[in-house]
Amino acid sequence: MTRQEIEEKVKNFLVEELEFDEEKITPEARLKEDIGVDSLDFVDIVVIVEKTFGFKIATEDMKTIKTFSQFCDYIEEKTK
């Protein structure tokens, strides 16, 4: 899976399943502050990522991920 495919899938589930504003989702957008992801959203994201990409996100890993780009980097690394 290419980086572009990962970014598209992540952006799609953030917009379609979690109803975030697509215009706010940019590579440098901070997940919490700019996009508006809260702790309940993170639970949904963990489930969606597991279903979509086939791996579980470790809670401690999410503490270090701040931006949309970092989140896609993390998924890209885990799916290699």
Buried (B, 14 or more C-beta within 10 A) or exposed (E): EEEEEBBEBBBEBBBEEBEBEEEBBEEEBBBEEBBBBEEEBBEBBBEBBEEBBEEEBEEEEBEEBBBBBBBBBBBBEBBE
